[in-house]
Amino acid sequence: MEFKRVVITGMGALTPIGNNLNDYWNALLAGTSGAAPITRFDASKFKTQFACELKNFDINQYMDRKEVRKHDYYSQYGMVASDEAVADSGLLDYAALDKERVGVIWASGIGGLISLFNEVCEFATGDGTPRFSPFFIPRMIADIAAGHISIKNGFTGPNFATVSACASSANALADAYAYIRYGKADAFVCGGSEAAITPAGIGGFNAMHAISQRNDDPRTASRPFDKDRDGFVLGEGAGALILESLEHAKARGAKIYAEIVGVGLTADAYHMTAPNPEGKHVARAMALALEDSHARPEDVDHINTHGTSTPAGDIPEVLGIKKFLGDHAYKVNINSTKSCTGHLLGAAGAIEAIATVMAVKNDVVPPTINHFTDDPELDNRLNFTFGKPQHRTVDLALSNTFGFGGHNVSIAFKKFVE
């Protein structure tokens, strides 16, 4: 069969460094750090007292109070980002739009963590009488954001959530790509949102020794590929992309940011949280994405890495890149936008895909910030795009996202050519 070509026609972002697409992109290029002391709750007794929270965000500017009650933070964030993406695409302005062929695939690695935490705490500290909110379960479940997005827009195509820890929203993109490619839908709203900056989120990741404890200097705590990295910085927010068949996009005269040309999915089958130290299945995910794209390793210009700033995570990914690209690895711009945004868990794949698409569209690679000391266990001849953005032709780029449980996703984006 002849596969449909799939393009990106709209994007929306709500991140710790910018509350819309343009602000997010400009902050990335400026090398802005989103890390600061936690303001949402008293974190003074926690080992980690900082995170990448949203800034100057008021949900009441986006929805009325009655509607706000129905949403956990994670689905609030998803509604805001998806609204921006839908508006950016102009999809609803198309008179011939068949909403039965528009779907929503929305991801969250955890879902409504604050709703779960608050309801359980209230019950545990009460007199034992069960007084749970009727919105408790709908706010908590990880699929409800997809439902809300479809209800608001009337999209009645395929509708579900993907959950694969930190790879969740990358899997949402991969699924949407496949549906459109096979002609099963015309367009999708896809992406992910996360809101885990809560006592349970910080406490749980502290217990795993997964997040940085650099309380004396939060702004520089996310240090991908740096010798002194000590864990990731927890972030929150959402990213949304409109994926659409080229045929459908052209019929309505849509603007096109870039084309998605391949995906690669693998599993480490190694450990519940640690990556395979050899990076071999990371390499295989990238190779599968290129095979899907009918491209060669030497065609790759840029890789937006998973790059979490964890001691265990960064090295296998670099090994995988070298295994995959060979000598061409030294000609590729590698970066980690988590150095700016922190790690948005289930939303990471979406906001990093957006950054990758923008790099392809604008021929500029955002920097990896907070680099101070070379790690002798990494190959420092590689171009990690440290310090400042680098302008170069970006025709083909990969966005890598990995998750606890050994989930690996690599997505290939290409400059759009008729």
N, C-alpha and C positions, 0 to 999 in steps of 0.2 A: 504494500500500500504506500501511497505518497503521504508523508507526514506534513502536517501544517507547520509553518514557521510561527514562532512565538516571540512577541515583542513586549516591551514595557512601555505603557502609555500614561501612567500616573504614579506618583509616589507621595507618601506622607511620613513625617517623622516627628516623634515626641521623645526627646532625649535629654540626658543631664547637661548637655552643652548647647541645646537649641530646641525650641518648642515647635518648630516647623522645618520643612525641608531646607529652605534657603539658609536659615540661621544655623542649622545643624552642619550643613556643608561648609559654610564660611568659618564656623568655629573649628572644624576639623583642619581646614587649611591654615588657620591661625595657630594650630597646636594648643588649643585650649584644654585645660584639665577640668573635668567635672567633679573631682573629688573634694570633699569638705567635711567638717564634723557633722554628724547626724543631728537633724533638727526635729525629726518626727516623733522621737521618744527619747527618754533619758538613757543614753548608752554608757554612762560613766562607769558602770560596773562590768562592762563587757571588755574582752581583750581587744576587740576592734571597735573604735568609737567614731568611725567615719565611713562614708560611702559616696556613691555618685547619685545623689537625689536630683529630681527635677527642680528647676529653679523658676520662681515667679509663675507658678502654674496654679490656676484657680479653675476647678472643674465647672463652677457656676457660670463661667463665661461661655461654656459650651453646651450646657444642658440645664434644664430647670431642676429645682430641688426635688420635686416629686420623682423625676426620672433618676436623679443621682442615687436615691435610696435603693434602687433596684440593682445597682452595680457595685461590685468590688472595685478597688483601684485598678486592678489589671484590665478589667473590661472597660472601665472609663477611659483608660489610656488607649485601648484598642479602638474605641469609638472615635476618639479625637483624631488619631492617625489615619484611620480608614476614611473618615469624612474628608480629610485633606486630600488623600489619594484619589478618591472618587471625583471630587471637585476638580482636581488637577487634570484628570483624564478627560473630563467632559463627557463621560459615558452616559450620564442621565439626560444630557441634552440631545442625544441621538434619537430622533423620532421613531426610527425603525427598530429600536432596541428590543430584542426578545429576552425578557427577564428570566424566562425559563431556561435560557442557555447562558446565564450568568450565575456563577457560584461563589461561595465563600469558603476558604480553607484558612482557619485562623489558629495559631499555635500559642501554647503557654507551657512552659516546663513544669510549673507548679500550680498555677491557677489562683484561686482566691484565698491566699494564705492569711491575709489580715482578717478576713471574715471568719475563717475557721478559728484563728487564734482568739479573736474577741469573744465569739460566742462560747467557746469552751471555757475561757477565763471567767466569764460572767456566771456560767453554770457552776464552775468549781468553787467560786467564792461566795455563792448565794446560799440559800437555805435548803438547797436540794430540789426545789420545785422547778420543773422544766419550763422555762420561759424563753423559748427560742423564736427568733424572728422568722416569719413566713418567707422572707427573702434569703434566709441563711443558705439553704442548699443551692438555689439558683445562682446566688452570688459566688459560691465557692467552686462549683464544678468548672473544669477547664475548657469545656466546649461552649459555654454560654456566650462568650464574646462573639463567636461565629454566628450564633443564633441571633443575637442583638443586631449585628451588622446586616444580616439578611432581612430581618424584620423591618429595619429602618428604611432600607433601599428597595424592598420588594423583590430581591433576587431569589429565585426559587430553583436555581440549579443545584448541583451537588454542594452539600453543606456539612462540614465536620471540622474536628480539631485534630491536629497532629501533636503527639507528645513523645519526644525523644530527648528529654533533658535539654542541654544547651544547644542541641541540633534541631530543636523542634520547629522553628520558623523556617529553617533551611529545608526541612522536609515538607513544609507547607508549600514552598515554592516549587520543589521537585514534583509534588503531586499535581499542582495546578498546571505546570508545564506539560506533564504527561496527558492529562485530560484534554487540554487544548490541542496538543500535538496529534492526538488520535481522533480529533474531530468530535469529541464528546461534549464540548462546550465552546462558546465563543470568547468568554472572558471570565476572569476570577479576580476577586479581592483576596489577596493573600498576604500573610505576614505573621506577626506575633506581638505579644505584650507580656510584661512581667512586672510584678510589684512585690518583691520579696524583702524590701528593706523594712523589716519588722523585728521585734525581739526574737521571734522563733527563727527567722532567716539568718540574722547575724549570729545568734547563739549556735544554731546548727552548723553553720559553716566554720565558726570558730572551733567547735568540737572536732571537726574534721581536719583542722589546721590547713584549710584551703584558702583563706583570705588573709590579706596583708594585715599586719599589726603595726604599721608605721604611723602611729598616732601623732608623733612629733612633726610629721611632714606629709599630711594626706595628699597634697596636690601632686607630689612626685611618687606616690606609692605604687601606681600601676606602671611597672617597669618591664615590659616584654623584652626578652633577649638580653637583659642586663644581668651581670654577674650577681648582683645583690638583690634580685627579685625575691620576694618572700610570700607571694600569693596574689590572687586576683583581688580587685576592688569591686564590691557588689554595686550594680547599677539598676536602674529601673526605667521604664518607658515603653515605647512601641515603635514599630516600623511597618508600613503598609506599601504594597506594590500592586498595581493593576497589570496583570498579565492578559494578553489578548492575542488572538490569531492575527497574523499580518493581514490576511484577507479582510477581516472584520474592521481592523484599525484603518485600513486604506479606504474602505467603503464609507466611513464616516469622517474621513479627513483628519484623523487624530495625529497629534505630534507623537514622535517616537524617540524615547531616550536611548534605547539600545535593544539588542536582540539577545534572548537567552538561547543558547545553542547546544547545551549539554549538561547533564548531571551525572554524578558518580556517587554511589551509595555502597558503603562497606561496613563491616563490623570487625572490631579488634578481637572479640572472643577471648579476652585476656583477663580482665579484672573489673570489678563493679565500678570503680572510680578512676583507677590509674590507666593511662594509655599504654599501648604496647611500646616498649622502649626503643624498638627498632624502627618504628614509623612505617612499617611495610604496608599496612592496610590504608594508611593515609596516602601513601604514594599510589596505591591501587585505585583509591577513590578519584584522585586527580587524573590518573590515566584513563579511567572509565569516562569521566566527563569529557576528556579530549577525544576519545574514541567516538562518543556520541556526537561530537562537534565536527567530526571528520577533519580534525586539526592535528598538528604535530607538536611535540614538546617545544621545539624551537619557535613556534608561533606565539608562545605565551610571553606577554610583556609585563604582567603585574600579577601578584598574588596577595590578596588581603587575607592574612593568616588568621587562624583561630587565636593564636598569640595571647594567651591568658595572663602571662606574667607569673606562672607557677613554676617552681623549680623542676617538677616532673614533666610538665606539659610542653614547654617550649622546645626542648632538645629533640624529642621524637618527631615533631612537626618539621623542624629544619632538616633532620636526617631524611625524612620522607620526601621533602622537596628536592634535596640533592639526588636521592635515589631516582626520583621521577624525571628530573630535568637533566641530570648529568652536568656536563660543562656549561650548558646553557643557563644553569642556575645563576651564574655570575653576571648575566646580562639582564636579569629580571629585577624589577623593583618589588621588594617584599616589604610589607608593613603590617602593623597591628593598630587598628583604630581603637582597640580597647585601652590603649595607653591614654586616650582622651576621655572616652565614655565610661570606662569601667566595663564590667561584664554584665550584660542584661539577660543572662541565662537564656530562657526560651525565646526572647526577642532579639538575641544577638545576631542570629543568622539574617534576620530581616534588615536591621539597621546597617549591618556590614555589607549586605548585598546592595543596599542603596548607595553606600559609599563607593562600592566597586563600580556600579553603573555610572555614577557621576564622574569617576576617574576615567572611564571609557569615553563618556560624552565630552569631557572637557580637556582630556589629555594632560592630566595632572594627578600625581599620586600624593595623598595626604601623608603627613609625617608620622613616624613612630616617635613619640616624645619620651622624656624621662630616661634617656640613656646616659649613664655616667661611667660605667666600667665594662669593658669587653669581657665576655665570658669565654674562658679558654676552651670550654667544652663545645662551643659553637664555632662555625667557620666564619670568621669575621672578615673574610674577603667578600662575603655576600653583601649585597646592597639592601640593608634593612630600612632605608629611607629615614635615617635618624635625623631628628632635629628640625627639619624644614621640608616643605613640599618640594617635589621634583617634577618639573615639566618634561614630558616626553610623549611620544606617540603611544597611545594605549589602544591597540586594535582588538586584543583578546586578553581577558583577565579572568582569574579564578577567585572565588570567594570560598574559603574553607571554614567549616563549622563542625565541631565535635562535641559529643555529650557523654556524661556519665552513663555507663553501661556499654561503652565501646562503639557508639554510633558515630559514623563518619560521613559527612556530606561535602561534596565539592561541586560548585555550580560555575559553569562557564558563560561569560557574557562577552558579546562581540559588538563592535561598532556597527551600527545599522547601515547597510548598503542595499539599495533596491535590487 
